[in-house]
Amino acid sequence: VFKYKFDTKGYLIKYKARLYVRDTYVATLVARTFRYLIVIIAAFDLETRQYNVVNAFINSPIDEDTYYE
């Protein structure tokens, strides 16, 4: 959902973007998309950072029994 706010002359002064999700979806990166991203990073000599998100798949369904102590 996108919202735009314009002044009286029609110039954009503010914008907002919001993601609306109706179902649980696990987004995984396709190998081809990852390769394109690496090519763009190398071509433009960009810096990269890596983040580890521990609870990224917390809402994913599990097809097997899991036991915790």
mmCIF file of the N, C-alpha and C atoms, coordinates in Angstrom:
data_MODEL
# 
_entry.id   MODEL 
# 
loop_
_atom_site.group_PDB 
_atom_site.id 
_atom_site.type_symbol 
_atom_site.label_atom_id 
_atom_site.label_alt_id 
_atom_site.label_comp_id 
_atom_site.label_asym_id 
_atom_site.label_entity_id 
_atom_site.label_seq_id 
_atom_site.pdbx_PDB_ins_code 
_atom_site.Cartn_x 
_atom_site.Cartn_y 
_atom_site.Cartn_z 
_atom_site.occupancy 
_atom_site.B_iso_or_equiv 
_atom_site.pdbx_formal_charge 
_atom_site.auth_seq_id 
_atom_site.auth_comp_id 
_atom_site.auth_asym_id 
_atom_site.auth_atom_id 
_atom_site.pdbx_PDB_model_num 
ATOM 1   N N  . VAL A 1 1  ? 0.862  -1.162  0.000   1.00 0.00 ? 1  VAL A N  1 
ATOM 2   C CA . VAL A 1 1  ? 0.000  0.000   0.000   1.00 0.00 ? 1  VAL A CA 1 
ATOM 3   C C  . VAL A 1 1  ? 0.907  1.222   0.000   1.00 0.00 ? 1  VAL A C  1 
ATOM 4   N N  . PHE A 1 2  ? 0.700  2.103   -0.938  1.00 0.00 ? 2  PHE A N  1 
ATOM 5   C CA . PHE A 1 2  ? 1.493  3.315   -1.053  1.00 0.00 ? 2  PHE A CA 1 
ATOM 6   C C  . PHE A 1 2  ? 0.614  4.529   -0.784  1.00 0.00 ? 2  PHE A C  1 
ATOM 7   N N  . LYS A 1 3  ? 1.168  5.508   -0.064  1.00 0.00 ? 3  LYS A N  1 
ATOM 8   C CA . LYS A 1 3  ? 0.469  6.770   0.169   1.00 0.00 ? 3  LYS A CA 1 
ATOM 9   C C  . LYS A 1 3  ? 1.401  7.906   -0.215  1.00 0.00 ? 3  LYS A C  1 
ATOM 10  N N  . TYR A 1 4  ? 0.869  8.866   -0.943  1.00 0.00 ? 4  TYR A N  1 
ATOM 11  C CA . TYR A 1 4  ? 1.644  10.023  -1.373  1.00 0.00 ? 4  TYR A CA 1 
ATOM 12  C C  . TYR A 1 4  ? 0.965  11.284  -0.864  1.00 0.00 ? 4  TYR A C  1 
ATOM 13  N N  . LYS A 1 5  ? 1.774  12.262  -0.454  1.00 0.00 ? 5  LYS A N  1 
ATOM 14  C CA . LYS A 1 5  ? 1.236  13.544  -0.009  1.00 0.00 ? 5  LYS A CA 1 
ATOM 15  C C  . LYS A 1 5  ? 1.888  14.641  -0.846  1.00 0.00 ? 5  LYS A C  1 
ATOM 16  N N  . PHE A 1 6  ? 1.042  15.478  -1.445  1.00 0.00 ? 6  PHE A N  1 
ATOM 17  C CA . PHE A 1 6  ? 1.508  16.546  -2.320  1.00 0.00 ? 6  PHE A CA 1 
ATOM 18  C C  . PHE A 1 6  ? 1.177  17.900  -1.708  1.00 0.00 ? 6  PHE A C  1 
ATOM 19  N N  . ASP A 1 7  ? 1.985  18.904  -2.032  1.00 0.00 ? 7  ASP A N  1 
ATOM 20  C CA . ASP A 1 7  ? 1.668  20.260  -1.582  1.00 0.00 ? 7  ASP A CA 1 
ATOM 21  C C  . ASP A 1 7  ? 0.678  20.898  -2.556  1.00 0.00 ? 7  ASP A C  1 
ATOM 22  N N  . THR A 1 8  ? 0.356  22.166  -2.348  1.00 0.00 ? 8  THR A N  1 
ATOM 23  C CA . THR A 1 8  ? -0.651 22.842  -3.175  1.00 0.00 ? 8  THR A CA 1 
ATOM 24  C C  . THR A 1 8  ? -0.199 23.020  -4.619  1.00 0.00 ? 8  THR A C  1 
ATOM 25  N N  . LYS A 1 9  ? 1.112  22.994  -4.866  1.00 0.00 ? 9  LYS A N  1 
ATOM 26  C CA . LYS A 1 9  ? 1.626  23.142  -6.229  1.00 0.00 ? 9  LYS A CA 1 
ATOM 27  C C  . LYS A 1 9  ? 1.774  21.798  -6.949  1.00 0.00 ? 9  LYS A C  1 
ATOM 28  N N  . GLY A 1 10 ? 1.488  20.713  -6.250  1.00 0.00 ? 10 GLY A N  1 
ATOM 29  C CA . GLY A 1 10 ? 1.562  19.397  -6.869  1.00 0.00 ? 10 GLY A CA 1 
ATOM 30  C C  . GLY A 1 10 ? 2.887  18.686  -6.682  1.00 0.00 ? 10 GLY A C  1 
ATOM 31  N N  . TYR A 1 11 ? 3.778  19.236  -5.859  1.00 0.00 ? 11 TYR A N  1 
ATOM 32  C CA . TYR A 1 11 ? 5.061  18.592  -5.601  1.00 0.00 ? 11 TYR A CA 1 
ATOM 33  C C  . TYR A 1 11 ? 4.917  17.543  -4.498  1.00 0.00 ? 11 TYR A C  1 
ATOM 34  N N  . LEU A 1 12 ? 5.612  16.450  -4.672  1.00 0.00 ? 12 LEU A N  1 
ATOM 35  C CA . LEU A 1 12 ? 5.594  15.381  -3.681  1.00 0.00 ? 12 LEU A CA 1 
ATOM 36  C C  . LEU A 1 12 ? 6.371  15.830  -2.454  1.00 0.00 ? 12 LEU A C  1 
ATOM 37  N N  . ILE A 1 13 ? 5.730  15.800  -1.287  1.00 0.00 ? 13 ILE A N  1 
ATOM 38  C CA . ILE A 1 13 ? 6.417  16.219  -0.062  1.00 0.00 ? 13 ILE A CA 1 
ATOM 39  C C  . ILE A 1 13 ? 6.610  15.062  0.919   1.00 0.00 ? 13 ILE A C  1 
ATOM 40  N N  . LYS A 1 14 ? 5.810  14.001  0.774   1.00 0.00 ? 14 LYS A N  1 
ATOM 41  C CA . LYS A 1 14 ? 5.917  12.887  1.709   1.00 0.00 ? 14 LYS A CA 1 
ATOM 42  C C  . LYS A 1 14 ? 5.344  11.635  1.054   1.00 0.00 ? 14 LYS A C  1 
ATOM 43  N N  . TYR A 1 15 ? 5.954  10.494  1.348   1.00 0.00 ? 15 TYR A N  1 
ATOM 44  C CA . TYR A 1 15 ? 5.404  9.236   0.853   1.00 0.00 ? 15 TYR A CA 1 
ATOM 45  C C  . TYR A 1 15 ? 5.627  8.139   1.882   1.00 0.00 ? 15 TYR A C  1 
ATOM 46  N N  . LYS A 1 16 ? 4.723  7.177   1.897   1.00 0.00 ? 16 LYS A N  1 
ATOM 47  C CA . LYS A 1 16 ? 4.807  6.044   2.812   1.00 0.00 ? 16 LYS A CA 1 
ATOM 48  C C  . LYS A 1 16 ? 4.538  4.764   2.033   1.00 0.00 ? 16 LYS A C  1 
ATOM 49  N N  . ALA A 1 17 ? 5.179  3.698   2.461   1.00 0.00 ? 17 ALA A N  1 
ATOM 50  C CA . ALA A 1 17 ? 4.929  2.386   1.869   1.00 0.00 ? 17 ALA A CA 1 
ATOM 51  C C  . ALA A 1 17 ? 4.688  1.406   3.006   1.00 0.00 ? 17 ALA A C  1 
ATOM 52  N N  . ARG A 1 18 ? 3.705  0.548   2.816   1.00 0.00 ? 18 ARG A N  1 
ATOM 53  C CA . ARG A 1 18 ? 3.371  -0.437  3.833   1.00 0.00 ? 18 ARG A CA 1 
ATOM 54  C C  . ARG A 1 18 ? 3.124  -1.771  3.145   1.00 0.00 ? 18 ARG A C  1 
ATOM 55  N N  . LEU A 1 19 ? 3.619  -2.834  3.750   1.00 0.00 ? 19 LEU A N  1 
ATOM 56  C CA . LEU A 1 19 ? 3.438  -4.177  3.205   1.00 0.00 ? 19 LEU A CA 1 
ATOM 57  C C  . LEU A 1 19 ? 2.263  -4.838  3.909   1.00 0.00 ? 19 LEU A C  1 
ATOM 58  N N  . TYR A 1 20 ? 1.326  -5.338  3.134   1.00 0.00 ? 20 TYR A N  1 
ATOM 59  C CA . TYR A 1 20 ? 0.138  -6.003  3.671   1.00 0.00 ? 20 TYR A CA 1 
ATOM 60  C C  . TYR A 1 20 ? 0.194  -7.475  3.283   1.00 0.00 ? 20 TYR A C  1 
ATOM 61  N N  . VAL A 1 21 ? 0.181  -8.342  4.287   1.00 0.00 ? 21 VAL A N  1 
ATOM 62  C CA . VAL A 1 21 ? 0.299  -9.775  4.045   1.00 0.00 ? 21 VAL A CA 1 
ATOM 63  C C  . VAL A 1 21 ? -0.920 -10.474 4.635   1.00 0.00 ? 21 VAL A C  1 
ATOM 64  N N  . ARG A 1 22 ? -1.529 -11.355 3.860   1.00 0.00 ? 22 ARG A N  1 
ATOM 65  C CA . ARG A 1 22 ? -2.716 -12.060 4.327   1.00 0.00 ? 22 ARG A CA 1 
ATOM 66  C C  . ARG A 1 22 ? -2.431 -13.495 4.731   1.00 0.00 ? 22 ARG A C  1 
ATOM 67  N N  . ASP A 1 23 ? -1.283 -14.036 4.408   1.00 0.00 ? 23 ASP A N  1 
ATOM 68  C CA . ASP A 1 23 ? -0.991 -15.432 4.685   1.00 0.00 ? 23 ASP A CA 1 
ATOM 69  C C  . ASP A 1 23 ? 0.479  -15.558 5.056   1.00 0.00 ? 23 ASP A C  1 
ATOM 70  N N  . THR A 1 24 ? 0.844  -16.677 5.631   1.00 0.00 ? 24 THR A N  1 
ATOM 71  C CA . THR A 1 24 ? 2.241  -16.929 5.954   1.00 0.00 ? 24 THR A CA 1 
ATOM 72  C C  . THR A 1 24 ? 2.961  -17.352 4.681   1.00 0.00 ? 24 THR A C  1 
ATOM 73  N N  . TYR A 1 25 ? 4.049  -16.686 4.374   1.00 0.00 ? 25 TYR A N  1 
ATOM 74  C CA . TYR A 1 25 ? 4.805  -16.968 3.164   1.00 0.00 ? 25 TYR A CA 1 
ATOM 75  C C  . TYR A 1 25 ? 6.280  -16.927 3.498   1.00 0.00 ? 25 TYR A C  1 
ATOM 76  N N  . VAL A 1 26 ? 6.996  -17.948 3.116   1.00 0.00 ? 26 VAL A N  1 
ATOM 77  C CA . VAL A 1 26 ? 8.431  -17.998 3.344   1.00 0.00 ? 26 VAL A CA 1 
ATOM 78  C C  . VAL A 1 26 ? 9.122  -17.620 2.041   1.00 0.00 ? 26 VAL A C  1 
ATOM 79  N N  . ALA A 1 27 ? 9.715  -16.452 2.041   1.00 0.00 ? 27 ALA A N  1 
ATOM 80  C CA . ALA A 1 27 ? 10.400 -15.982 0.839   1.00 0.00 ? 27 ALA A CA 1 
ATOM 81  C C  . ALA A 1 27 ? 11.820 -16.540 0.823   1.00 0.00 ? 27 ALA A C  1 
ATOM 82  N N  . THR A 1 28 ? 12.139 -17.271 -0.213  1.00 0.00 ? 28 THR A N  1 
ATOM 83  C CA . THR A 1 28 ? 13.496 -17.779 -0.385  1.00 0.00 ? 28 THR A CA 1 
ATOM 84  C C  . THR A 1 28 ? 14.054 -17.219 -1.685  1.00 0.00 ? 28 THR A C  1 
ATOM 85  N N  . LEU A 1 29 ? 15.329 -17.042 -1.705  1.00 0.00 ? 29 LEU A N  1 
ATOM 86  C CA . LEU A 1 29 ? 15.991 -16.434 -2.844  1.00 0.00 ? 29 LEU A CA 1 
ATOM 87  C C  . LEU A 1 29 ? 16.287 -17.482 -3.915  1.00 0.00 ? 29 LEU A C  1 
ATOM 88  N N  . VAL A 1 30 ? 15.902 -17.197 -5.137  1.00 0.00 ? 30 VAL A N  1 
ATOM 89  C CA . VAL A 1 30 ? 16.197 -18.077 -6.266  1.00 0.00 ? 30 VAL A CA 1 
ATOM 90  C C  . VAL A 1 30 ? 17.675 -17.901 -6.623  1.00 0.00 ? 30 VAL A C  1 
ATOM 91  N N  . ALA A 1 31 ? 18.350 -18.975 -6.984  1.00 0.00 ? 31 ALA A N  1 
ATOM 92  C CA . ALA A 1 31 ? 19.786 -18.931 -7.274  1.00 0.00 ? 31 ALA A CA 1 
ATOM 93  C C  . ALA A 1 31 ? 20.106 -17.938 -8.386  1.00 0.00 ? 31 ALA A C  1 
ATOM 94  N N  . ARG A 1 32 ? 19.274 -17.867 -9.411  1.00 0.00 ? 32 ARG A N  1 
ATOM 95  C CA . ARG A 1 32 ? 19.518 -16.952 -10.528 1.00 0.00 ? 32 ARG A CA 1 
ATOM 96  C C  . ARG A 1 32 ? 19.457 -15.492 -10.053 1.00 0.00 ? 32 ARG A C  1 
ATOM 97  N N  . THR A 1 33 ? 18.507 -15.182 -9.185  1.00 0.00 ? 33 THR A N  1 
ATOM 98  C CA . THR A 1 33 ? 18.394 -13.830 -8.643  1.00 0.00 ? 33 THR A CA 1 
ATOM 99  C C  . THR A 1 33 ? 19.620 -13.482 -7.812  1.00 0.00 ? 33 THR A C  1 
ATOM 100 N N  . PHE A 1 34 ? 20.101 -14.438 -7.031  1.00 0.00 ? 34 PHE A N  1 
ATOM 101 C CA . PHE A 1 34 ? 21.293 -14.214 -6.225  1.00 0.00 ? 34 PHE A CA 1 
ATOM 102 C C  . PHE A 1 34 ? 22.508 -13.944 -7.106  1.00 0.00 ? 34 PHE A C  1 
ATOM 103 N N  . ARG A 1 35 ? 22.653 -14.681 -8.193  1.00 0.00 ? 35 ARG A N  1 
ATOM 104 C CA . ARG A 1 35 ? 23.780 -14.458 -9.106  1.00 0.00 ? 35 ARG A CA 1 
ATOM 105 C C  . ARG A 1 35 ? 23.707 -13.076 -9.751  1.00 0.00 ? 35 ARG A C  1 
ATOM 106 N N  . TYR A 1 36 ? 22.499 -12.653 -10.162 1.00 0.00 ? 36 TYR A N  1 
ATOM 107 C CA . TYR A 1 36 ? 22.339 -11.303 -10.721 1.00 0.00 ? 36 TYR A CA 1 
ATOM 108 C C  . TYR A 1 36 ? 22.739 -10.241 -9.708  1.00 0.00 ? 36 TYR A C  1 
ATOM 109 N N  . LEU A 1 37 ? 22.341 -10.450 -8.466  1.00 0.00 ? 37 LEU A N  1 
ATOM 110 C CA . LEU A 1 37 ? 22.684 -9.498  -7.413  1.00 0.00 ? 37 LEU A CA 1 
ATOM 111 C C  . LEU A 1 37 ? 24.197 -9.417  -7.221  1.00 0.00 ? 37 LEU A C  1 
ATOM 112 N N  . ILE A 1 38 ? 24.878 -10.542 -7.223  1.00 0.00 ? 38 ILE A N  1 
ATOM 113 C CA . ILE A 1 38 ? 26.338 -10.567 -7.080  1.00 0.00 ? 38 ILE A CA 1 
ATOM 114 C C  . ILE A 1 38 ? 27.007 -9.876  -8.265  1.00 0.00 ? 38 ILE A C  1 
ATOM 115 N N  . VAL A 1 39 ? 26.488 -10.071 -9.475  1.00 0.00 ? 39 VAL A N  1 
ATOM 116 C CA . VAL A 1 39 ? 27.049 -9.413  -10.664 1.00 0.00 ? 39 VAL A CA 1 
ATOM 117 C C  . VAL A 1 39 ? 26.908 -7.902  -10.556 1.00 0.00 ? 39 VAL A C  1 
ATOM 118 N N  . ILE A 1 40 ? 25.757 -7.420  -10.121 1.00 0.00 ? 40 ILE A N  1 
ATOM 119 C CA . ILE A 1 40 ? 25.548 -5.972  -9.967  1.00 0.00 ? 40 ILE A CA 1 
ATOM 120 C C  . ILE A 1 40 ? 26.481 -5.406  -8.910  1.00 0.00 ? 40 ILE A C  1 
ATOM 121 N N  . ILE A 1 41 ? 26.639 -6.127  -7.800  1.00 0.00 ? 41 ILE A N  1 
ATOM 122 C CA . ILE A 1 41 ? 27.547 -5.673  -6.737  1.00 0.00 ? 41 ILE A CA 1 
ATOM 123 C C  . ILE A 1 41 ? 28.973 -5.581  -7.261  1.00 0.00 ? 41 ILE A C  1 
ATOM 124 N N  . ALA A 1 42 ? 29.418 -6.571  -8.028  1.00 0.00 ? 42 ALA A N  1 
ATOM 125 C CA . ALA A 1 42 ? 30.778 -6.566  -8.565  1.00 0.00 ? 42 ALA A CA 1 
ATOM 126 C C  . ALA A 1 42 ? 30.950 -5.498  -9.641  1.00 0.00 ? 42 ALA A C  1 
ATOM 127 N N  . ALA A 1 43 ? 29.945 -5.318  -10.500 1.00 0.00 ? 43 ALA A N  1 
ATOM 128 C CA . ALA A 1 43 ? 30.059 -4.361  -11.607 1.00 0.00 ? 43 ALA A CA 1 
ATOM 129 C C  . ALA A 1 43 ? 30.161 -2.924  -11.115 1.00 0.00 ? 43 ALA A C  1 
ATOM 130 N N  . PHE A 1 44 ? 29.436 -2.599  -10.059 1.00 0.00 ? 44 PHE A N  1 
ATOM 131 C CA . PHE A 1 44 ? 29.437 -1.230  -9.544  1.00 0.00 ? 44 PHE A CA 1 
ATOM 132 C C  . PHE A 1 44 ? 30.333 -1.062  -8.325  1.00 0.00 ? 44 PHE A C  1 
ATOM 133 N N  . ASP A 1 45 ? 31.098 -2.096  -7.976  1.00 0.00 ? 45 ASP A N  1 
ATOM 134 C CA . ASP A 1 45 ? 32.032 -2.066  -6.848  1.00 0.00 ? 45 ASP A CA 1 
ATOM 135 C C  . ASP A 1 45 ? 31.328 -1.608  -5.567  1.00 0.00 ? 45 ASP A C  1 
ATOM 136 N N  . LEU A 1 46 ? 30.194 -2.232  -5.276  1.00 0.00 ? 46 LEU A N  1 
ATOM 137 C CA . LEU A 1 46 ? 29.401 -1.874  -4.102  1.00 0.00 ? 46 LEU A CA 1 
ATOM 138 C C  . LEU A 1 46 ? 29.866 -2.650  -2.881  1.00 0.00 ? 46 LEU A C  1 
ATOM 139 N N  . GLU A 1 47 ? 29.602 -2.092  -1.710  1.00 0.00 ? 47 GLU A N  1 
ATOM 140 C CA . GLU A 1 47 ? 29.897 -2.787  -0.463  1.00 0.00 ? 47 GLU A CA 1 
ATOM 141 C C  . GLU A 1 47 ? 28.676 -3.598  -0.055  1.00 0.00 ? 47 GLU A C  1 
ATOM 142 N N  . THR A 1 48 ? 28.911 -4.739  0.574   1.00 0.00 ? 48 THR A N  1 
ATOM 143 C CA . THR A 1 48 ? 27.807 -5.578  1.024   1.00 0.00 ? 48 THR A CA 1 
ATOM 144 C C  . THR A 1 48 ? 27.910 -5.817  2.518   1.00 0.00 ? 48 THR A C  1 
ATOM 145 N N  . ARG A 1 49 ? 26.779 -6.137  3.098   1.00 0.00 ? 49 ARG A N  1 
ATOM 146 C CA . ARG A 1 49 ? 26.722 -6.512  4.510   1.00 0.00 ? 49 ARG A CA 1 
ATOM 147 C C  . ARG A 1 49 ? 25.855 -7.746  4.637   1.00 0.00 ? 49 ARG A C  1 
ATOM 148 N N  . GLN A 1 50 ? 26.133 -8.524  5.649   1.00 0.00 ? 50 GLN A N  1 
ATOM 149 C CA . GLN A 1 50 ? 25.372 -9.744  5.873   1.00 0.00 ? 50 GLN A CA 1 
ATOM 150 C C  . GLN A 1 50 ? 24.757 -9.690  7.266   1.00 0.00 ? 50 GLN A C  1 
ATOM 151 N N  . TYR A 1 51 ? 23.491 -10.038 7.357   1.00 0.00 ? 51 TYR A N  1 
ATOM 152 C CA . TYR A 1 51 ? 22.791 -10.072 8.634   1.00 0.00 ? 51 TYR A CA 1 
ATOM 153 C C  . TYR A 1 51 ? 22.230 -11.467 8.853   1.00 0.00 ? 51 TYR A C  1 
ATOM 154 N N  . ASN A 1 52 ? 22.252 -11.908 10.086  1.00 0.00 ? 52 ASN A N  1 
ATOM 155 C CA . ASN A 1 52 ? 21.687 -13.200 10.441  1.00 0.00 ? 52 ASN A CA 1 
ATOM 156 C C  . ASN A 1 52 ? 20.413 -12.950 11.238  1.00 0.00 ? 52 ASN A C  1 
ATOM 157 N N  . VAL A 1 53 ? 19.289 -13.324 10.672  1.00 0.00 ? 53 VAL A N  1 
ATOM 158 C CA . VAL A 1 53 ? 18.011 -13.155 11.346  1.00 0.00 ? 53 VAL A CA 1 
ATOM 159 C C  . VAL A 1 53 ? 17.615 -14.507 11.920  1.00 0.00 ? 53 VAL A C  1 
ATOM 160 N N  . VAL A 1 54 ? 17.616 -14.594 13.236  1.00 0.00 ? 54 VAL A N  1 
ATOM 161 C CA . VAL A 1 54 ? 17.405 -15.874 13.900  1.00 0.00 ? 54 VAL A CA 1 
ATOM 162 C C  . VAL A 1 54 ? 15.974 -16.373 13.730  1.00 0.00 ? 54 VAL A C  1 
ATOM 163 N N  . ASN A 1 55 ? 14.999 -15.494 13.818  1.00 0.00 ? 55 ASN A N  1 
ATOM 164 C CA . ASN A 1 55 ? 13.608 -15.939 13.776  1.00 0.00 ? 55 ASN A CA 1 
ATOM 165 C C  . ASN A 1 55 ? 12.945 -15.669 12.428  1.00 0.00 ? 55 ASN A C  1 
ATOM 166 N N  . ALA A 1 56 ? 13.673 -15.803 11.356  1.00 0.00 ? 56 ALA A N  1 
ATOM 167 C CA . ALA A 1 56 ? 13.135 -15.515 10.026  1.00 0.00 ? 56 ALA A CA 1 
ATOM 168 C C  . ALA A 1 56 ? 12.032 -16.487 9.638   1.00 0.00 ? 56 ALA A C  1 
ATOM 169 N N  . PHE A 1 57 ? 12.131 -17.727 10.034  1.00 0.00 ? 57 PHE A N  1 
ATOM 170 C CA . PHE A 1 57 ? 11.158 -18.739 9.631   1.00 0.00 ? 57 PHE A CA 1 
ATOM 171 C C  . PHE A 1 57 ? 10.343 -19.229 10.822  1.00 0.00 ? 57 PHE A C  1 
ATOM 172 N N  . ILE A 1 58 ? 10.041 -18.344 11.750  1.00 0.00 ? 58 ILE A N  1 
ATOM 173 C CA . ILE A 1 58 ? 9.345  -18.736 12.970  1.00 0.00 ? 58 ILE A CA 1 
ATOM 174 C C  . ILE A 1 58 ? 7.908  -19.179 12.703  1.00 0.00 ? 58 ILE A C  1 
ATOM 175 N N  . ASN A 1 59 ? 7.288  -18.690 11.641  1.00 0.00 ? 59 ASN A N  1 
ATOM 176 C CA . ASN A 1 59 ? 5.901  -19.040 11.337  1.00 0.00 ? 59 ASN A CA 1 
ATOM 177 C C  . ASN A 1 59 ? 5.777  -20.095 10.248  1.00 0.00 ? 59 ASN A C  1 
ATOM 178 N N  . SER A 1 60 ? 6.857  -20.724 9.875   1.00 0.00 ? 60 SER A N  1 
ATOM 179 C CA . SER A 1 60 ? 6.819  -21.742 8.823   1.00 0.00 ? 60 SER A CA 1 
ATOM 180 C C  . SER A 1 60 ? 6.267  -23.050 9.375   1.00 0.00 ? 60 SER A C  1 
ATOM 181 N N  . PRO A 1 61 ? 5.442  -23.733 8.606   1.00 0.00 ? 61 PRO A N  1 
ATOM 182 C CA . PRO A 1 61 ? 4.937  -25.027 9.077   1.00 0.00 ? 61 PRO A CA 1 
ATOM 183 C C  . PRO A 1 61 ? 6.043  -26.082 9.060   1.00 0.00 ? 61 PRO A C  1 
ATOM 184 N N  . ILE A 1 62 ? 6.026  -26.963 10.046  1.00 0.00 ? 62 ILE A N  1 
ATOM 185 C CA . ILE A 1 62 ? 7.012  -28.042 10.143  1.00 0.00 ? 62 ILE A CA 1 
ATOM 186 C C  . ILE A 1 62 ? 6.284  -29.353 9.889   1.00 0.00 ? 62 ILE A C  1 
ATOM 187 N N  . ASP A 1 63 ? 6.814  -30.173 8.999   1.00 0.00 ? 63 ASP A N  1 
ATOM 188 C CA . ASP A 1 63 ? 6.171  -31.423 8.611   1.00 0.00 ? 63 ASP A CA 1 
ATOM 189 C C  . ASP A 1 63 ? 6.573  -32.615 9.477   1.00 0.00 ? 63 ASP A C  1 
ATOM 190 N N  . GLU A 1 64 ? 7.360  -32.387 10.509  1.00 0.00 ? 64 GLU A N  1 
ATOM 191 C CA . GLU A 1 64 ? 7.796  -33.492 11.351  1.00 0.00 ? 64 GLU A CA 1 
ATOM 192 C C  . GLU A 1 64 ? 7.680  -33.085 12.812  1.00 0.00 ? 64 GLU A C  1 
ATOM 193 N N  . ASP A 1 65 ? 7.678  -34.080 13.707  1.00 0.00 ? 65 ASP A N  1 
ATOM 194 C CA . ASP A 1 65 ? 7.592  -33.806 15.136  1.00 0.00 ? 65 ASP A CA 1 
ATOM 195 C C  . ASP A 1 65 ? 8.900  -33.219 15.638  1.00 0.00 ? 65 ASP A C  1 
ATOM 196 N N  . THR A 1 66 ? 8.797  -32.236 16.504  1.00 0.00 ? 66 THR A N  1 
ATOM 197 C CA . THR A 1 66 ? 9.966  -31.580 17.073  1.00 0.00 ? 66 THR A CA 1 
ATOM 198 C C  . THR A 1 66 ? 9.843  -31.599 18.591  1.00 0.00 ? 66 THR A C  1 
ATOM 199 N N  . TYR A 1 67 ? 10.918 -31.985 19.286  1.00 0.00 ? 67 TYR A N  1 
ATOM 200 C CA . TYR A 1 67 ? 10.910 -32.072 20.739  1.00 0.00 ? 67 TYR A CA 1 
ATOM 201 C C  . TYR A 1 67 ? 11.971 -31.139 21.308  1.00 0.00 ? 67 TYR A C  1 
ATOM 202 N N  . TYR A 1 68 ? 11.631 -30.472 22.416  1.00 0.00 ? 68 TYR A N  1 
ATOM 203 C CA . TYR A 1 68 ? 12.547 -29.551 23.077  1.00 0.00 ? 68 TYR A CA 1 
ATOM 204 C C  . TYR A 1 68 ? 12.709 -29.955 24.521  1.00 0.00 ? 68 TYR A C  1 
ATOM 205 N N  . GLU A 1 69 ? 13.877 -29.685 25.093  1.00 0.00 ? 69 GLU A N  1 
ATOM 206 C CA . GLU A 1 69 ? 14.118 -29.936 26.514  1.00 0.00 ? 69 GLU A CA 1 
ATOM 207 C C  . GLU A 1 69 ? 14.136 -28.637 27.267  1.00 0.00 ? 69 GLU A C  1 
# 
